[in-house]
Amino acid sequence: MDLTTPPPDLYGRPGPDRFLQRVTAFGDRYPRAMGRPLLRRRPGLAAPRPTPPLQLAVTGHRVIATEVVELRLAAPSGGTLPAWQPGARLLLTLPSGRERHYSLCGDPADRATYRIAVRRVADGGGGSAEIHDDLHVGARLTARHPRNGFAFCAEPAVLLLAGGIGITPLLPMACEAHRLGLDWRLVHTGRSADSMPFTDELRALDPDRVTVLPDTDRPGAEPPSAADLLGYAPDGAAVYCCGPAPMLAAVQAAFEASPARALHFERFGAAPILDGRPFTVQLGEDGPRLDVPADRSALDVVRELRPDLPYSCHQGFCGTCRVQLRSGTPEHRDRRLTEEERAAGALLPCVSRAPEGETLVLDL
């Protein structure tokens, strides 16, 4: 599978997930619609007002593994938080103004508290360092309502594969699979046991279904291959995988020969660019022209000159880096924008590109 194309849809099929695009647009406008009848707006009525951001306070901040902290967030008033389901993300606006996505890893039944876990990334743009060093109990921040691009479909047989901090979206899935009585397995790989969060919590669910594979337990040995990891899958299982890009690429390559038959995955970093071609971006009609090499994103190139340009997911999912296109022919590769938004000039430079030699003029 070409890793520069959007990830498979909820049922493992390649190509853009149009259903997810519609759900995303729906979720932005109606985050509380679940469980309520959807009312059609009568002609002539005013459009609904945008949903205000959530106001959150840090109620817990503790180290749970090497370079990993757990944050617990609640409404300052102690009120009920919006519902979410396994796989959902929370887009936080930190006190510095940085925006970052983090997977919710608590209990969806707990409507009073959200839980996230964040690994410190030395060269990650400062978001993780701010959370580790500055967001102590009592700190305030805002967030968008939870959104889910990695939905758990609760197939009868499930294999959950986590690499490092990729355990965060899979932990609630394991809890849900256990609650529903599914035939599930979870495999968590990592550099060392002390760097892998939630091990005790996972084993408490069912130690016979959880396998933890730290590299330090096999000194001098090769890490398990993707075929080894997929070998844990029950026949006909759906695989949910979250981890670093090399792990995802290996699992995708080995998937066809595995006993599983559906693959869902989520990245926590940008996908490698394998079929990129060089092009140019221009910042404004009279602004500087920047060359975008075949192996780099327009976002990374522009941020060298404009480090204030916001970003978050690097995957064309969140829309944080959205810019306006003045002219040029783009190659949209995101999973966020609708066809109408693209036609109106919206562009996500974290993943979108252009034909070789093309110039995209951005309203920056």
Secondary structure, 3 states (H helix, E strand, C coil): CCCCCCCCCCCCCCCCCHHHHHHHHHHHHCCCCCCCCCCCCCCCCCCCCCCCCEEEEEEEEEEEECCEEEEEEECCCCCCCCCCCCCCEEEEECCCCCEEEEECCCCCCCCCCEEEEEECCCCCCCHHHHHHHHCCCCCEEEECCCECCCCCCCCCEEEEEEEHHHHHHHHHHHHHHHHHCCEEEEEEEECCHHHCCCHHHHHHHCCCCEEEEEHHHCCCCCCCCHHHHHCCCCCCCEEEEEECHHHHHHHHHHHHHCCCCEEEEEECCCCCCCCCCCEEEEECCCCCEEEECCCCCHHHHHHHHCCCCCCCCCCCCCCCCCEEEEECCCECCCCCCCHHHHHCCEECCCCCECCCCCEEEECC
